């Protein structure tokens, strides 16, 4: 029997070496796949990136947005870290009888911690099973892979406890309060003898080792690759303002394709996103498109692109050693195409045609993997990104693919094309004569003076009225209310008048980057010509564009949303609401004011300052607020699938029985007004901007 320990030792190292080889090979293949992408510009800010990792990896801030699943994952995350020390000791026990880590008198407490942690992880796995298969949480998948992961985790933990239990019997150890679970498990087998106990110890010891290695091999090929790639994803996150899009260089004459038409056209940091995805479905559960029956599913979008990258990467880099694969594809790509591509890649490599390898895989990213229908359903609200626990960025990928369709393929919905043409010709999406841009002033009946920058240079703020505030009948009332408030606060302001154009937000989000940059340069030149130092607007889309995107093109001015200035003027006493406004108000958070610019409290502070106003919150408010459906150019396009987003949001607002729905965005107000009308509630519920309500109180 003396040769058994030697055989066990040799077998252990052979299995371990092969398992580690497979893991290393898989990880290296993913590295090669990510490397197919374009080089990304990564800002060098060690302190900021370290803080991001501490907050979102170690403190699990984003995960804990959902308390129940967040706590469950915290237990698993820290449980696995703690149990790594126990795993080292357990491996040692199988190689040397009675082995213990050299913790001295503290070892009993170490053993207790290991057993309690193992039990907690088992309980967390049981809760994960409950949420997925009994509670049947809608956002969670219930396929074979999801069950396989839970099976891996539960058997891994069970094998630890059973190994420790039979080791106690093998060593003749008495029950101990420092090993409560293994002692309890050992009690029913107390009379089996040391030989049987040793044999059973090795059964579960080998089971633990094989399950551990199988799980390690499975991880890089499954959603659990996030264990490796999520921390990298957090570290390499863009440090720009939320949602800021990467600009295209139109001065590069060698550039023939604009946007992303192939998976390798994404940057490497964008491709890390794909392998970081947890497939938790939080993004999809909050997506206004998915929630109203549209084809877009943010999680599936990422998963399909990930599998497409894996398949294409495998085809391009197919000259690698044989290895088993447990991956299950979700893509619409034909698997035979992958095999054919791999064979063609080998033939191309044998012929020395390294440059032609990328062309052997003929599955199209847009069309075969991601449909145009999905891309045009996105409202760019960033709910998906706000919810994602691994900080994936979905919107920029969608916009990059839209750019390819619009600027390379010349393909976009007819309504979007019409809006683009109108912006180019008349500076507004309707195509209304640019000379009518100041007609809204007539509605003030001469009571409030509104000067243009051509008429005066004595102004503190340039009031950017915007296309909605200039032409849309409902939004004009917001413009007029804000003008009255500025006069009440004795603020000097001026407007651009008929020289004002479109901010370019609509063009950029639709994918027409060229038109956006043209408008940005023209607007900035106009601001500089009139010496503009401060800009205020009621439009969160223009506000976000000016504040976060124009500086890249040379804008040097302070940018304010009207809610910021109204709150400031109230605090300073320049505005004093005295009139009672008896309204039960629910406030709708604009995506471009909230998730893009973190302005949630100021509009509520304004409403709170008004006598008689009672604020009631919708179920989805603040950072969880649902989009009105207007963003991403959707204001100008018809919804062809499912329920209208603005109707769904209006239903959420009406559920709290308000007398008024308030907003701080003309786009949102228009969508909510239409939604309330479609629900036949306009007689009992008003839709109003915060500036209108405040103006009533004065």
Secondary structure, DSSP 8 states (H G I E B T S, - for coil): -THHHHHHHHHHHHHHHHHHHHHHHHHHHHHHHHHTSB-------HHHHHHHHIIIIIS-TTGGGSHHHHHHHHHHHHHHHHHHHHHHHHHHHHHSTT---S-GGGHHHHHHHHHHHHHHHHHHHHHHHIIIIIS--TTS--SHHHHHHHHHHHHHHHHHHHHHHHHHHHHT----GGGHHHHHHHHTTTTS-HHHHHHHHHHHHHHHHHHHHHHHHHHTTSGGGHHHHHHHHHHT---SSTT------TT-TT----S-SSGGGSBHHHHHHHHH-----HHHHH-HHHHTT-S--HHHHHHHHHHHHHHHHHHHT--S----------SSS-HHHHHHHHHHHHHHHHTT-GGGGGGS----IIIIIB-HHHHTT-----HHHHH-TT----HHHHHHHHHIIIIII----HHHHHHHHHHHHHSSTT---GGGTTGGGGGGTTSS---BTTT-S--SEEEE-HHHHHH-HHHHHHHHHHHHHHHHTT--EEB-GGG----SHHHHHHT-HHHHHHHHHHHHHHHHHTT--EEEES-HHHHHIIIIIGGGGT--SEEEEHHHHHHHHHHHTSS---S---EEEEE---TTTTTTT---HHHHHHHHTSTTEEE---SS-GGG----S-TTTGGGS---SSS-HHHHHHHHHHTT--SEEEES-HHHHHHHHHHHHHTT-TTT-EEEEHHHHHHHH-
